[in-house]
Amino acid sequence: MDGSQTRRGQPCWFRKPKVGMIAVNDGLLLRNHIPRILKNHFKGKPYYVDLLELFNEVEFQTASGQMIDLITTHAGEKDLSKYSLSLHRRIVQFKTAYYSFYLPVACALLVAGENLDDHVNIKDILIKMGIYFQVQDDYLDCFADPEVLGKNGTDIQDFKCSWLVVKALEHCNEEQKKLLHENYGKDDLACVANVKALYNDLKLEDVYLEYEKNKYKELINLIEDQPSKAVQAVLKSFLSKIYKRQK
């Protein structure tokens, strides 16, 4: 969808010689396996309909987040002035946080016979965790070793509303802002290098590390406020998987 070359260390599926646009239908086939799997394993269970509705809702949220992400990067409409922390949060909350973090825990709660409306605080923690995860992703897209990350970062070339560019806009002086406007979103190695050099000048690695430290502390405090030790253990296991990750 975003024209990437690699994903998880492999060539993108649509770039395979005998695949191309057939990848769209392959995606639909995979998507349609979800209700088939749920039916195979859970039909007749009291929470079966709730599971189906949960997957449908999260799919809608994810597709909405992907849409917001893609329509902010339309060719010919490149305007960095519309990029902000609130826009970034809206994109990543819907595009990443719901399916990556909330969905698996919500499934477990339903299977355990719980009402999701009784666990809004857990949902809020998982959404915050998902946003932190995407901020990490934005940081790694620029600063991680592609061999370790499993893909070549393209957020700069793709004019993505990345956490890094939003933070750069916050910290830039007028001259630096002009440089950013002239180089961001161009598929040119020299322009990408100029943006990365600006990120280094603004010490965005340090800004990110401070964000990560504070976010981890905030999440741990929220998790330890939960009355259930079992819930605490699940949430801490999620957090431990992503804290200080390199890929």
N, C-alpha and C positions, 0 to 999 in steps of 0.2 A: 504493500500500500504506500509506503514512503520511499520506495525505490532502493532499498538497502542492498548491499552486496552479500553480506553474511549475517547469520543468526546462529547463536550458540556454537560458534566455531565452524559452522558448515555453510556452504553456499545457500542463499535463500532458495526455497523450493521452486518459486516461479522462474528462477534463472537456470534451472535444469533444461538442457536442450529439448527434451521431449515433453516438457510440462508447460511452460509459458502461462498463458491465461487460463489453462485448465485448472491451475491452482485455485482459482475462485470457486469452481465446483468442488474441488477436493476439500476446500474449507467448509463448504455447505454440508458435505457428507460427514465430516468430522463433527460439525455442530449438531447434526441430526442424530448422531450416536448418543448424545447426552440423554434425551428422553427415553431412548431405547434401553440404555444401561440402567437408568433409574427404574423403568418399568420392570426390567428383568430381576432386579434385586429387591425392590421395595413395594411393588404393587400389593395391595392388601394390608399394608402397614397403616396405622392411624395417621402417620405424618406424611404419607405419600404425596398428597395434593400440596401440602405446604412445601415439600422439597421441590416439586415441579415449579411452583410459583416463585420460590426463592431463586432458582436457576434462571427463570425467565426474567425476573426483575434485575438480577445482577448482570445478565447479558445486555439488557437495555441500558443500564448505567454505564457499562464498559463501552458499548458502541457509541453512546452519547459523548463520553470523554474522548474517544478516538476522533469523533467528528469535530469536536471543539479544537482538538490538537491540530487536525489537518486543515481546517478552514482558516486557522490563524497563519498558515504558511503558504497561502495561495500565491503562485507566481504572479508578479506584476502588482501585488498588493502589499509589498513588504514595508511595514511601518513599525519600527521598534517602539515608537511612543505609546503604542497600545499595550505593550507588554508590562505586566505588573505582578507583584507577588500574589494578589488576589486571583488574577487570571490563571497563573501557574497552579495555584492551589485547586482551583475549580477543575482544571484539566486532569491533574494527577489524582484527585480524589475519586473522580468517576472512572478514569482510564485504568488506574492501577489498584487503588486501595480496596475497592469493593471486592473484586474477584480474587486478588492475591491474598488478602488478609481476613476480610470479614467472611467471605463465602465458606471456607473450610470450617471455621469455628461455628458459624451459624448452622451448618449441616450437622455438626456434632451435637449442638444444643437441641435441634429438632429430633434427632434420633434418640436423644436421652429423655424425650418427652417434655422439653421445656417450651415455653411460649417466648418467642423472640422479643415481643413487646416488653417483657420483664427484664431484658438484658441490654437496654439501650446504652448503658454506661460501658459495657464491654465492647459494643459496636463502636462507640466513640474512640476508645483506646486503639482499636484495630485500625480505624481510619487514620488516626494520627500516625500510627506505625507505618501504614501504607504510604502516606505522604513522605515520611522520613526515608522510606525505601526508594521512592522515586527521586528524591533530592540526591541520594547516594548515586542513583543511576545517572543522573545528569552530571554529577561530579566525575564519575568513572568514565563516562563517555569522552570526556576531554583529557583527563589526567592519567587514566589507567593504561597499562601496557596491553595493546590489542591481543597479544599472545595469551595473556592471562584472562582478559575480559571475554575473549571468544568472538569478538567482532571489532570492526573498525568504527570508531565513533564518527557520526556524521551530523550531530546536532547543529554545529556551526554552519556547515554547508546548507543544511535543510531549513535554516531560519527558524529553528524550533524555539518555542517559549520555554527555554531552559532556566533552571534556578540560577545558573551561573550568569547568564546574560541579564537576568532581572537584577541580580546583585551588582553586576558591573554597572548597570544604568544608575543604581543607587549611589555608587561610589565614584563615578566618573566626574572629572571636570569637563568644561565645555570642549576643550581640544580633544580629550580622550573620547568623549561622546561622538564627536565628528568622525574620528577614526573608526569607531565601532559601527556607525551608520554606513560608512563607506566600504567596510570589509565583511560585515556579518551577512550570511546568507548567500555567499558567492562560492560556486564550486571551483575554486582556484586555490592551489596549495599555498601560494604566497599570502592570499587573504586570510586563510585559516591560520597560518603562522602569525600574522599580525594580530589576530584576535587572541590567540593563545598568549602571545607576548604581552598584550594588554592585561589579560587575566593575571599573569605573573606580576606585572607592575602593580596591580591593585591588590596583590597578595590574597587572591580568592581561595587559595588552598588553606591559608590560615583562617579565613572567614568560615570556610566549610568545617574545618576541624573544631572551631568554637561552637558552631551550630550543632554538630554531631554530639559534642560533649553535653551541651545543655539539653538537647532533645532526649538523649539517653537518660539523663537524670530525671527529666520530667516524666518520661514513660515509666521508669522504675517506681517513682512515687505514686503514680496513678494506679499501677498494677498492685502495689503493696497496700493500697487502700481498699482493694476488693476483699470482701469478707470470706470468700471461699478459697482455701489453700489450693484446691485442685485447679480452679480457674487461674490463680496466680501462677501455678506451675506451667500451665499451657501457654499463657501469655509470655512468660519469661523465656520459654523454650523458643517461641517465635522470635522474640527480640534477640536472643543469643545467636540465632542463625544469620542475622543480618548485620549486627553491630560490628563495625570495623571490617566489613567484607571487602574483598578485592575484585570480585567479579559477580 
